Amino acid sequence: MVGTITALKPQRRRGGERVNVFVDERFALSLDANVAASLQVDQVLDEATLAHLTAADEHQRAVNAACLLLS
């Protein structure tokens, strides 16, 4: 979803570990809080940035899963 970030809201059920990203007033995606830390309201997102964010989120999910298995 290409557009402008209008809101970044932490998910309550995940204890703030994930952030909901709203683009043009509509829910666009959910990201790990560490990945979403680089985003800000009024930032314009394009396809390349969305692809990068999605890949970074998948990587962070894999790291989190690995840490959980090791613990």
PDB file of N, CA, C and O in Angstrom, chain B, residues numbered from 101:
ATOM      1  N   MET B 101       0.840  -1.173   0.000  1.00  0.00           N
ATOM      2  CA  MET B 101       0.000   0.000   0.000  1.00  0.00           C
ATOM      3  C   MET B 101       0.887   1.238   0.000  1.00  0.00           C
ATOM      4  O   MET B 101       1.559   1.517   0.993  1.00  0.00           O
ATOM      5  N   VAL B 102       0.897   1.967  -1.079  1.00  0.00           N
ATOM      6  CA  VAL B 102       1.701   3.164  -1.222  1.00  0.00           C
ATOM      7  C   VAL B 102       0.905   4.348  -0.703  1.00  0.00           C
ATOM      8  O   VAL B 102      -0.290   4.457  -0.976  1.00  0.00           O
ATOM      9  N   GLY B 103       1.550   5.236   0.040  1.00  0.00           N
ATOM     10  CA  GLY B 103       0.877   6.413   0.575  1.00  0.00           C
ATOM     11  C   GLY B 103       1.673   7.021   1.708  1.00  0.00           C
ATOM     12  O   GLY B 103       2.881   6.816   1.821  1.00  0.00           O
ATOM     13  N   THR B 104       0.972   7.779   2.553  1.00  0.00           N
ATOM     14  CA  THR B 104       1.593   8.483   3.664  1.00  0.00           C
ATOM     15  C   THR B 104       1.167   7.847   4.983  1.00  0.00           C
ATOM     16  O   THR B 104      -0.011   7.550   5.182  1.00  0.00           O
ATOM     17  N   ILE B 105       2.119   7.638   5.877  1.00  0.00           N
ATOM     18  CA  ILE B 105       1.807   7.079   7.192  1.00  0.00           C
ATOM     19  C   ILE B 105       0.995   8.116   7.962  1.00  0.00           C
ATOM     20  O   ILE B 105       1.420   9.262   8.113  1.00  0.00           O
ATOM     21  N   THR B 106      -0.172   7.707   8.445  1.00  0.00           N
ATOM     22  CA  THR B 106      -1.026   8.619   9.199  1.00  0.00           C
ATOM     23  C   THR B 106      -1.058   8.283  10.683  1.00  0.00           C
ATOM     24  O   THR B 106      -1.423   9.134  11.494  1.00  0.00           O
ATOM     25  N   ALA B 107      -0.680   7.049  11.059  1.00  0.00           N
ATOM     26  CA  ALA B 107      -0.649   6.676  12.477  1.00  0.00           C
ATOM     27  C   ALA B 107       0.223   5.448  12.680  1.00  0.00           C
ATOM     28  O   ALA B 107       0.329   4.581  11.813  1.00  0.00           O
ATOM     29  N   LEU B 108       0.841   5.401  13.850  1.00  0.00           N
ATOM     30  CA  LEU B 108       1.619   4.248  14.303  1.00  0.00           C
ATOM     31  C   LEU B 108       1.107   3.919  15.700  1.00  0.00           C
ATOM     32  O   LEU B 108       1.293   4.702  16.631  1.00  0.00           O
ATOM     33  N   LYS B 109       0.461   2.760  15.852  1.00  0.00           N
ATOM     34  CA  LYS B 109      -0.152   2.414  17.138  1.00  0.00           C
ATOM     35  C   LYS B 109       0.366   1.070  17.629  1.00  0.00           C
ATOM     36  O   LYS B 109       0.291   0.074  16.910  1.00  0.00           O
ATOM     37  N   PRO B 110       0.900   1.037  18.870  1.00  0.00           N
ATOM     38  CA  PRO B 110       1.358  -0.245  19.419  1.00  0.00           C
ATOM     39  C   PRO B 110       0.174  -1.180  19.646  1.00  0.00           C
ATOM     40  O   PRO B 110      -0.914  -0.743  20.021  1.00  0.00           O
ATOM     41  N   GLN B 111       0.400  -2.463  19.416  1.00  0.00           N
ATOM     42  CA  GLN B 111      -0.650  -3.452  19.645  1.00  0.00           C
ATOM     43  C   GLN B 111      -0.724  -3.753  21.139  1.00  0.00           C
ATOM     44  O   GLN B 111       0.291  -4.063  21.763  1.00  0.00           O
ATOM     45  N   ARG B 112      -1.895  -3.665  21.699  1.00  0.00           N
ATOM     46  CA  ARG B 112      -2.075  -3.919  23.132  1.00  0.00           C
ATOM     47  C   ARG B 112      -1.889  -5.390  23.467  1.00  0.00           C
ATOM     48  O   ARG B 112      -1.282  -5.723  24.485  1.00  0.00           O
ATOM     49  N   ARG B 113      -2.405  -6.272  22.622  1.00  0.00           N
ATOM     50  CA  ARG B 113      -2.357  -7.696  22.946  1.00  0.00           C
ATOM     51  C   ARG B 113      -0.954  -8.274  22.863  1.00  0.00           C
ATOM     52  O   ARG B 113      -0.703  -9.341  23.425  1.00  0.00           O
ATOM     53  N   ARG B 114      -0.050  -7.617  22.193  1.00  0.00           N
ATOM     54  CA  ARG B 114       1.328  -8.099  22.077  1.00  0.00           C
ATOM     55  C   ARG B 114       2.255  -7.351  23.034  1.00  0.00           C
ATOM     56  O   ARG B 114       3.473  -7.498  22.945  1.00  0.00           O
ATOM     57  N   GLY B 115       1.711  -6.565  23.932  1.00  0.00           N
ATOM     58  CA  GLY B 115       2.530  -5.851  24.910  1.00  0.00           C
ATOM     59  C   GLY B 115       3.428  -4.809  24.288  1.00  0.00           C
ATOM     60  O   GLY B 115       4.484  -4.498  24.840  1.00  0.00           O
ATOM     61  N   GLY B 116       3.037  -4.261  23.152  1.00  0.00           N
ATOM     62  CA  GLY B 116       3.831  -3.227  22.502  1.00  0.00           C
ATOM     63  C   GLY B 116       4.976  -3.762  21.670  1.00  0.00           C
ATOM     64  O   GLY B 116       5.783  -2.982  21.166  1.00  0.00           O
ATOM     65  N   GLU B 117       5.067  -5.082  21.512  1.00  0.00           N
ATOM     66  CA  GLU B 117       6.142  -5.666  20.714  1.00  0.00           C
ATOM     67  C   GLU B 117       5.921  -5.482  19.226  1.00  0.00           C
ATOM     68  O   GLU B 117       6.860  -5.576  18.436  1.00  0.00           O
ATOM     69  N   ARG B 118       4.661  -5.217  18.837  1.00  0.00           N
ATOM     70  CA  ARG B 118       4.329  -4.988  17.425  1.00  0.00           C
ATOM     71  C   ARG B 118       3.595  -3.664  17.310  1.00  0.00           C
ATOM     72  O   ARG B 118       2.947  -3.202  18.249  1.00  0.00           O
ATOM     73  N   VAL B 119       3.716  -3.066  16.128  1.00  0.00           N
ATOM     74  CA  VAL B 119       3.115  -1.762  15.876  1.00  0.00           C
ATOM     75  C   VAL B 119       2.250  -1.853  14.630  1.00  0.00           C
ATOM     76  O   VAL B 119       2.681  -2.379  13.604  1.00  0.00           O
ATOM     77  N   ASN B 120       1.023  -1.338  14.723  1.00  0.00           N
ATOM     78  CA  ASN B 120       0.140  -1.260  13.563  1.00  0.00           C
ATOM     79  C   ASN B 120       0.464   0.022  12.804  1.00  0.00           C
ATOM     80  O   ASN B 120       0.536   1.101  13.391  1.00  0.00           O
ATOM     81  N   VAL B 121       0.658  -0.107  11.508  1.00  0.00           N
ATOM     82  CA  VAL B 121       0.986   1.036  10.654  1.00  0.00           C
ATOM     83  C   VAL B 121      -0.249   1.357   9.807  1.00  0.00           C
ATOM     84  O   VAL B 121      -0.780   0.496   9.106  1.00  0.00           O
ATOM     85  N   PHE B 122      -0.685   2.601   9.888  1.00  0.00           N
ATOM     86  CA  PHE B 122      -1.835   3.057   9.112  1.00  0.00           C
ATOM     87  C   PHE B 122      -1.347   3.983   8.004  1.00  0.00           C
ATOM     88  O   PHE B 122      -0.615   4.939   8.259  1.00  0.00           O
ATOM     89  N   VAL B 123      -1.754   3.694   6.785  1.00  0.00           N
ATOM     90  CA  VAL B 123      -1.382   4.496   5.620  1.00  0.00           C
ATOM     91  C   VAL B 123      -2.660   5.098   5.049  1.00  0.00           C
ATOM     92  O   VAL B 123      -3.614   4.386   4.737  1.00  0.00           O
ATOM     93  N   ASP B 124      -2.661   6.403   4.920  1.00  0.00           N
ATOM     94  CA  ASP B 124      -3.838   7.124   4.424  1.00  0.00           C
ATOM     95  C   ASP B 124      -5.090   6.736   5.200  1.00  0.00           C
ATOM     96  O   ASP B 124      -6.138   6.462   4.616  1.00  0.00           O
ATOM     97  N   GLU B 125      -4.964   6.717   6.540  1.00  0.00           N
ATOM     98  CA  GLU B 125      -6.063   6.450   7.473  1.00  0.00           C
ATOM     99  C   GLU B 125      -6.571   5.007   7.454  1.00  0.00           C
ATOM    100  O   GLU B 125      -7.594   4.716   8.074  1.00  0.00           O
ATOM    101  N   ARG B 126      -5.887   4.100   6.762  1.00  0.00           N
ATOM    102  CA  ARG B 126      -6.309   2.703   6.697  1.00  0.00           C
ATOM    103  C   ARG B 126      -5.182   1.808   7.199  1.00  0.00           C
ATOM    104  O   ARG B 126      -4.004   2.079   6.966  1.00  0.00           O
ATOM    105  N   PHE B 127      -5.568   0.727   7.901  1.00  0.00           N
ATOM    106  CA  PHE B 127      -4.566  -0.229   8.372  1.00  0.00           C
ATOM    107  C   PHE B 127      -3.822  -0.800   7.178  1.00  0.00           C
ATOM    108  O   PHE B 127      -4.435  -1.263   6.217  1.00  0.00           O
ATOM    109  N   ALA B 128      -2.497  -0.764   7.244  1.00  0.00           N
ATOM    110  CA  ALA B 128      -1.685  -1.270   6.137  1.00  0.00           C
ATOM    111  C   ALA B 128      -0.961  -2.559   6.521  1.00  0.00           C
ATOM    112  O   ALA B 128      -1.027  -3.550   5.793  1.00  0.00           O
ATOM    113  N   LEU B 129      -0.270  -2.548   7.665  1.00  0.00           N
ATOM    114  CA  LEU B 129       0.483  -3.715   8.079  1.00  0.00           C
ATOM    115  C   LEU B 129       0.881  -3.601   9.528  1.00  0.00           C
ATOM    116  O   LEU B 129       0.765  -2.539  10.139  1.00  0.00           O
ATOM    117  N   SER B 130       1.352  -4.708  10.072  1.00  0.00           N
ATOM    118  CA  SER B 130       1.852  -4.771  11.432  1.00  0.00           C
ATOM    119  C   SER B 130       3.335  -5.094  11.358  1.00  0.00           C
ATOM    120  O   SER B 130       3.755  -5.967  10.599  1.00  0.00           O
ATOM    121  N   LEU B 131       4.124  -4.380  12.155  1.00  0.00           N
ATOM    122  CA  LEU B 131       5.574  -4.588  12.148  1.00  0.00           C
ATOM    123  C   LEU B 131       6.093  -4.777  13.562  1.00  0.00           C
ATOM    124  O   LEU B 131       5.482  -4.313  14.525  1.00  0.00           O
ATOM    125  N   ASP B 132       7.224  -5.462  13.684  1.00  0.00           N
ATOM    126  CA  ASP B 132       7.924  -5.549  14.953  1.00  0.00           C
ATOM    127  C   ASP B 132       8.300  -4.134  15.383  1.00  0.00           C
ATOM    128  O   ASP B 132       8.639  -3.302  14.541  1.00  0.00           O
ATOM    129  N   ALA B 133       8.243  -3.857  16.673  1.00  0.00           N
ATOM    130  CA  ALA B 133       8.512  -2.508  17.178  1.00  0.00           C
ATOM    131  C   ALA B 133       9.912  -2.026  16.805  1.00  0.00           C
ATOM    132  O   ALA B 133      10.111  -0.836  16.559  1.00  0.00           O
ATOM    133  N   ASN B 134      10.888  -2.941  16.762  1.00  0.00           N
ATOM    134  CA  ASN B 134      12.249  -2.549  16.384  1.00  0.00           C
ATOM    135  C   ASN B 134      12.322  -2.117  14.924  1.00  0.00           C
ATOM    136  O   ASN B 134      13.078  -1.207  14.584  1.00  0.00           O
ATOM    137  N   VAL B 135      11.554  -2.753  14.072  1.00  0.00           N
ATOM    138  CA  VAL B 135      11.525  -2.401  12.649  1.00  0.00           C
ATOM    139  C   VAL B 135      10.775  -1.090  12.458  1.00  0.00           C
ATOM    140  O   VAL B 135      11.185  -0.244  11.663  1.00  0.00           O
ATOM    141  N   ALA B 136       9.672  -0.922  13.190  1.00  0.00           N
ATOM    142  CA  ALA B 136       8.836   0.276  13.057  1.00  0.00           C
ATOM    143  C   ALA B 136       9.474   1.512  13.690  1.00  0.00           C
ATOM    144  O   ALA B 136       9.012   2.628  13.456  1.00  0.00           O
ATOM    145  N   ALA B 137      10.524   1.331  14.482  1.00  0.00           N
ATOM    146  CA  ALA B 137      11.153   2.458  15.160  1.00  0.00           C
ATOM    147  C   ALA B 137      11.694   3.505  14.190  1.00  0.00           C
ATOM    148  O   ALA B 137      11.823   4.676  14.549  1.00  0.00           O
ATOM    149  N   SER B 138      12.006   3.098  12.985  1.00  0.00           N
ATOM    150  CA  SER B 138      12.558   4.041  12.006  1.00  0.00           C
ATOM    151  C   SER B 138      11.473   4.819  11.262  1.00  0.00           C
ATOM    152  O   SER B 138      11.780   5.714  10.475  1.00  0.00           O
ATOM    153  N   LEU B 139      10.212   4.481  11.509  1.00  0.00           N
ATOM    154  CA  LEU B 139       9.112   5.143  10.808  1.00  0.00           C
ATOM    155  C   LEU B 139       8.580   6.318  11.610  1.00  0.00           C
ATOM    156  O   LEU B 139       8.743   6.382  12.829  1.00  0.00           O
ATOM    157  N   GLN B 140       7.941   7.247  10.907  1.00  0.00           N
ATOM    158  CA  GLN B 140       7.302   8.374  11.580  1.00  0.00           C
ATOM    159  C   GLN B 140       6.066   8.805  10.801  1.00  0.00           C
ATOM    160  O   GLN B 140       5.962   8.592   9.593  1.00  0.00           O
ATOM    161  N   VAL B 141       5.140   9.411  11.521  1.00  0.00           N
ATOM    162  CA  VAL B 141       3.913   9.901  10.899  1.00  0.00           C
ATOM    163  C   VAL B 141       4.276  10.939   9.842  1.00  0.00           C
ATOM    164  O   VAL B 141       5.226  11.702  10.020  1.00  0.00           O
ATOM    165  N   ASP B 142       3.533  10.968   8.756  1.00  0.00           N
ATOM    166  CA  ASP B 142       3.721  11.837   7.590  1.00  0.00           C
ATOM    167  C   ASP B 142       4.854  11.391   6.676  1.00  0.00           C
ATOM    168  O   ASP B 142       5.170  12.081   5.707  1.00  0.00           O
ATOM    169  N   GLN B 143       5.469  10.250   6.967  1.00  0.00           N
ATOM    170  CA  GLN B 143       6.483   9.696   6.076  1.00  0.00           C
ATOM    171  C   GLN B 143       5.796   9.046   4.892  1.00  0.00           C
ATOM    172  O   GLN B 143       4.802   8.341   5.064  1.00  0.00           O
ATOM    173  N   VAL B 144       6.306   9.271   3.704  1.00  0.00           N
ATOM    174  CA  VAL B 144       5.733   8.682   2.494  1.00  0.00           C
ATOM    175  C   VAL B 144       6.368   7.318   2.263  1.00  0.00           C
ATOM    176  O   VAL B 144       7.591   7.178   2.294  1.00  0.00           O
ATOM    177  N   LEU B 145       5.523   6.310   2.032  1.00  0.00           N
ATOM    178  CA  LEU B 145       5.993   4.958   1.764  1.00  0.00           C
ATOM    179  C   LEU B 145       5.792   4.626   0.295  1.00  0.00           C
ATOM    180  O   LEU B 145       4.745   4.914  -0.285  1.00  0.00           O
ATOM    181  N   ASP B 146       6.803   4.023  -0.291  1.00  0.00           N
ATOM    182  CA  ASP B 146       6.685   3.554  -1.674  1.00  0.00           C
ATOM    183  C   ASP B 146       6.839   2.033  -1.659  1.00  0.00           C
ATOM    184  O   ASP B 146       7.074   1.438  -0.607  1.00  0.00           O
ATOM    185  N   GLU B 147       6.708   1.421  -2.807  1.00  0.00           N
ATOM    186  CA  GLU B 147       6.762  -0.047  -2.905  1.00  0.00           C
ATOM    187  C   GLU B 147       8.100  -0.601  -2.406  1.00  0.00           C
ATOM    188  O   GLU B 147       8.129  -1.627  -1.726  1.00  0.00           O
ATOM    189  N   ALA B 148       9.190   0.062  -2.735  1.00  0.00           N
ATOM    190  CA  ALA B 148      10.516  -0.422  -2.325  1.00  0.00           C
ATOM    191  C   ALA B 148      10.658  -0.383  -0.804  1.00  0.00           C
ATOM    192  O   ALA B 148      11.188  -1.321  -0.210  1.00  0.00           O
ATOM    193  N   THR B 149      10.194   0.680  -0.179  1.00  0.00           N
ATOM    194  CA  THR B 149      10.272   0.796   1.274  1.00  0.00           C
ATOM    195  C   THR B 149       9.404  -0.256   1.941  1.00  0.00           C
ATOM    196  O   THR B 149       9.816  -0.864   2.928  1.00  0.00           O
ATOM    197  N   LEU B 150       8.211  -0.476   1.415  1.00  0.00           N
ATOM    198  CA  LEU B 150       7.330  -1.506   1.970  1.00  0.00           C
ATOM    199  C   LEU B 150       7.955  -2.890   1.860  1.00  0.00           C
ATOM    200  O   LEU B 150       7.858  -3.690   2.790  1.00  0.00           O
ATOM    201  N   ALA B 151       8.589  -3.175   0.740  1.00  0.00           N
ATOM    202  CA  ALA B 151       9.255  -4.469   0.559  1.00  0.00           C
ATOM    203  C   ALA B 151      10.392  -4.628   1.567  1.00  0.00           C
ATOM    204  O   ALA B 151      10.570  -5.700   2.146  1.00  0.00           O
ATOM    205  N   HIS B 152      11.154  -3.566   1.772  1.00  0.00           N
ATOM    206  CA  HIS B 152      12.250  -3.598   2.747  1.00  0.00           C
ATOM    207  C   HIS B 152      11.712  -3.812   4.164  1.00  0.00           C
ATOM    208  O   HIS B 152      12.260  -4.619   4.916  1.00  0.00           O
ATOM    209  N   LEU B 153      10.650  -3.099   4.532  1.00  0.00           N
ATOM    210  CA  LEU B 153      10.065  -3.234   5.865  1.00  0.00           C
ATOM    211  C   LEU B 153       9.518  -4.642   6.084  1.00  0.00           C
ATOM    212  O   LEU B 153       9.691  -5.214   7.160  1.00  0.00           O
ATOM    213  N   THR B 154       8.869  -5.198   5.081  1.00  0.00           N
ATOM    214  CA  THR B 154       8.323  -6.544   5.188  1.00  0.00           C
ATOM    215  C   THR B 154       9.444  -7.571   5.369  1.00  0.00           C
ATOM    216  O   THR B 154       9.327  -8.483   6.187  1.00  0.00           O
ATOM    217  N   ALA B 155      10.513  -7.422   4.613  1.00  0.00           N
ATOM    218  CA  ALA B 155      11.655  -8.338   4.740  1.00  0.00           C
ATOM    219  C   ALA B 155      12.312  -8.208   6.113  1.00  0.00           C
ATOM    220  O   ALA B 155      12.675  -9.210   6.729  1.00  0.00           O
ATOM    221  N   ALA B 156      12.464  -6.983   6.586  1.00  0.00           N
ATOM    222  CA  ALA B 156      13.069  -6.757   7.899  1.00  0.00           C
ATOM    223  C   ALA B 156      12.192  -7.337   9.005  1.00  0.00           C
ATOM    224  O   ALA B 156      12.709  -7.872   9.985  1.00  0.00           O
ATOM    225  N   ASP B 157      10.875  -7.236   8.858  1.00  0.00           N
ATOM    226  CA  ASP B 157       9.953  -7.790   9.844  1.00  0.00           C
ATOM    227  C   ASP B 157      10.041  -9.316   9.856  1.00  0.00           C
ATOM    228  O   ASP B 157      10.053  -9.923  10.927  1.00  0.00           O
ATOM    229  N   GLU B 158      10.101  -9.932   8.695  1.00  0.00           N
ATOM    230  CA  GLU B 158      10.234 -11.387   8.621  1.00  0.00           C
ATOM    231  C   GLU B 158      11.534 -11.848   9.267  1.00  0.00           C
ATOM    232  O   GLU B 158      11.562 -12.862   9.965  1.00  0.00           O
ATOM    233  N   HIS B 159      12.598 -11.108   9.036  1.00  0.00           N
ATOM    234  CA  HIS B 159      13.891 -11.436   9.648  1.00  0.00           C
ATOM    235  C   HIS B 159      13.786 -11.333  11.166  1.00  0.00           C
ATOM    236  O   HIS B 159      14.265 -12.215  11.879  1.00  0.00           O
ATOM    237  N   GLN B 160      13.171 -10.273  11.663  1.00  0.00           N
ATOM    238  CA  GLN B 160      13.040 -10.087  13.110  1.00  0.00           C
ATOM    239  C   GLN B 160      12.172 -11.182  13.725  1.00  0.00           C
ATOM    240  O   GLN B 160      12.455 -11.643  14.831  1.00  0.00           O
ATOM    241  N   ARG B 161      11.128 -11.602  13.029  1.00  0.00           N
ATOM    242  CA  ARG B 161      10.288 -12.704  13.518  1.00  0.00           C
ATOM    243  C   ARG B 161      11.113 -13.985  13.622  1.00  0.00           C
ATOM    244  O   ARG B 161      10.957 -14.741  14.580  1.00  0.00           O
ATOM    245  N   ALA B 162      11.983 -14.236  12.654  1.00  0.00           N
ATOM    246  CA  ALA B 162      12.833 -15.426  12.682  1.00  0.00           C
ATOM    247  C   ALA B 162      13.815 -15.363  13.847  1.00  0.00           C
ATOM    248  O   ALA B 162      14.043 -16.364  14.526  1.00  0.00           O
ATOM    249  N   VAL B 163      14.391 -14.199  14.075  1.00  0.00           N
ATOM    250  CA  VAL B 163      15.317 -14.021  15.207  1.00  0.00           C
ATOM    251  C   VAL B 163      14.587 -14.255  16.524  1.00  0.00           C
ATOM    252  O   VAL B 163      15.105 -14.931  17.412  1.00  0.00           O
ATOM    253  N   ASN B 164      13.386 -13.699  16.651  1.00  0.00           N
ATOM    254  CA  ASN B 164      12.608 -13.868  17.873  1.00  0.00           C
ATOM    255  C   ASN B 164      12.265 -15.347  18.108  1.00  0.00           C
ATOM    256  O   ASN B 164      12.333 -15.834  19.236  1.00  0.00           O
ATOM    257  N   ALA B 165      11.900 -16.047  17.042  1.00  0.00           N
ATOM    258  CA  ALA B 165      11.579 -17.466  17.159  1.00  0.00           C
ATOM    259  C   ALA B 165      12.806 -18.277  17.566  1.00  0.00           C
ATOM    260  O   ALA B 165      12.710 -19.186  18.390  1.00  0.00           O
ATOM    261  N   ALA B 166      13.951 -17.948  16.991  1.00  0.00           N
ATOM    262  CA  ALA B 166      15.190 -18.643  17.340  1.00  0.00           C
ATOM    263  C   ALA B 166      15.564 -18.406  18.794  1.00  0.00           C
ATOM    264  O   ALA B 166      15.987 -19.333  19.485  1.00  0.00           O
ATOM    265  N   CYS B 167      15.413 -17.184  19.260  1.00  0.00           N
ATOM    266  CA  CYS B 167      15.713 -16.869  20.665  1.00  0.00           C
ATOM    267  C   CYS B 167      14.779 -17.631  21.606  1.00  0.00           C
ATOM    268  O   CYS B 167      15.196 -18.113  22.660  1.00  0.00           O
ATOM    269  N   LEU B 168      13.520 -17.730  21.208  1.00  0.00           N
ATOM    270  CA  LEU B 168      12.558 -18.471  22.023  1.00  0.00           C
ATOM    271  C   LEU B 168      12.928 -19.956  22.109  1.00  0.00           C
ATOM    272  O   LEU B 168      12.824 -20.570  23.171  1.00  0.00           O
ATOM    273  N   LEU B 169      13.354 -20.517  20.989  1.00  0.00           N
ATOM    274  CA  LEU B 169      13.763 -21.923  20.995  1.00  0.00           C
ATOM    275  C   LEU B 169      15.019 -22.148  21.844  1.00  0.00           C
ATOM    276  O   LEU B 169      15.152 -23.174  22.512  1.00  0.00           O
ATOM    277  N   LEU B 170      15.919 -21.194  21.809  1.00  0.00           N
ATOM    278  CA  LEU B 170      17.160 -21.336  22.570  1.00  0.00           C
ATOM    279  C   LEU B 170      16.983 -21.106  24.072  1.00  0.00           C
ATOM    280  O   LEU B 170      17.805 -21.544  24.877  1.00  0.00           O
ATOM    281  N   SER B 171      15.918 -20.426  24.434  1.00  0.00           N
ATOM    282  CA  SER B 171      15.738 -20.107  25.856  1.00  0.00           C
ATOM    283  C   SER B 171      15.140 -21.211  26.669  1.00  0.00           C
ATOM    284  O   SER B 171      14.944 -21.055  27.874  1.00  0.00           O
TER     285      SER B 171
END
